[in-house]
Amino acid sequence: MTFELKRVLSLLPVSMDKPIKCKEISKLTGYSESQVRLIIHTLVEKHQMKIGASNERSRQGYYIISNEDEMSKAVHNLESRIKAMTKRLNVLKQSS
């Protein structure tokens, strides 16, 4: 695992109680927000890290999933985003 991956991983809290925002990780590391998102993507897909993302108003950001309830919430969040993106895609396809 590269230094950059380890550095971002070390900033992620275990548990969704106090997730860290992409902007904060960027500020702490000096990486751009797009670099941070790519690193998170790599940690999840290549290194099989269980990283969730919350977009609840009071708890926004990334975290390391620590239990089944958090896993369920992370999966639900992704499924909701996929559903919304699919609706948007279908509208765009119909417009062309």
ROFIPA-649295 format. One line per 3 residues: their letters; for each residue x negated, y, z of C-alpha. Coordinates in nm, 3 decimals. Each point is the difference from the previous one (the first is absolute). Example, Ala and Ser with C-alpha at 12.3 -4.5 7.8 and 13.67 -1.06 7.14 Angstrom:
AS	-1.230 -0.450 0.780; -0.137 0.344 -0.066
***
This chain:
MTF	0.000 0.000 0.000; -0.139 0.342 -0.094; -0.079 0.279 0.243
ELK	0.293 0.204 -0.132; 0.246 -0.284 0.056; -0.131 -0.062 0.352
RVL	0.013 0.370 0.080; 0.365 0.039 -0.099; 0.095 -0.329 0.165
SLL	-0.160 0.115 0.326; 0.231 0.303 0.006; 0.321 -0.198 -0.031
PVS	0.182 -0.051 0.329; 0.118 -0.347 0.094; 0.379 0.037 0.027
MDK	0.240 0.241 -0.162; 0.042 0.202 0.320; -0.241 0.269 -0.120
PIK	-0.075 -0.048 -0.370; -0.262 0.221 -0.164; 0.089 0.213 -0.301
CKE	-0.194 -0.022 -0.323; -0.080 0.370 0.036; -0.158 -0.060 0.341
ISK	-0.211 -0.290 -0.128; -0.111 0.225 -0.285; -0.094 0.276 0.242
LTG	-0.195 -0.237 0.227; -0.190 -0.175 -0.279; -0.040 0.266 -0.264
YSE	0.163 -0.230 -0.257; 0.278 0.138 -0.219; 0.354 -0.115 0.075
SQV	0.002 -0.198 -0.327; -0.323 -0.174 0.109; 0.157 -0.084 0.336
RLI	0.306 -0.150 -0.172; -0.227 -0.204 -0.228; -0.199 -0.125 0.299
IHT	0.321 -0.101 0.181; 0.115 -0.175 -0.319; -0.333 -0.188 -0.018
LVE	0.015 -0.097 0.368; 0.347 -0.147 -0.049; -0.037 -0.168 -0.338
KHQ	-0.363 -0.110 -0.005; -0.068 -0.054 0.370; 0.350 -0.111 0.103
MKI	0.017 0.252 0.286; 0.348 0.038 0.146; 0.041 0.376 -0.030
GAS	0.341 0.162 0.022; 0.116 0.346 -0.089; 0.274 0.187 0.179
NER	0.191 0.295 -0.135; 0.224 0.053 0.300; 0.016 0.366 0.092
SRQ	-0.165 -0.044 0.339; -0.242 -0.275 -0.111; -0.156 0.057 -0.339
GYY	-0.318 -0.166 -0.114; -0.196 -0.322 -0.017; -0.052 -0.261 0.271
IIS	-0.117 -0.357 0.046; 0.302 -0.225 0.039; -0.013 -0.163 0.342
NED	0.318 -0.210 0.025; 0.294 -0.145 -0.191; 0.225 0.300 0.064
EMS	-0.257 0.234 -0.155; -0.044 -0.241 -0.291; 0.376 0.001 -0.057
KAV	0.010 0.381 0.008; -0.295 0.027 -0.240; 0.162 -0.242 -0.244
HNL	0.334 0.184 0.025; -0.175 0.332 -0.067; -0.168 -0.141 -0.313
ESR	0.322 -0.159 -0.124; 0.185 0.330 0.043; -0.268 0.186 -0.195
IKA	0.008 -0.263 -0.277; 0.378 0.033 -0.023; -0.019 0.380 -0.027
MTK	-0.277 -0.018 -0.259; 0.196 -0.254 -0.204; 0.301 0.233 -0.007
RLN	-0.222 0.285 -0.117; -0.160 -0.222 -0.266; 0.340 -0.105 -0.131
VLK	0.112 0.363 -0.029; -0.314 0.085 -0.193; 0.046 -0.297 -0.232
QSS	0.360 0.102 -0.071; -0.109 0.357 -0.078; -0.236 -0.101 -0.279
***
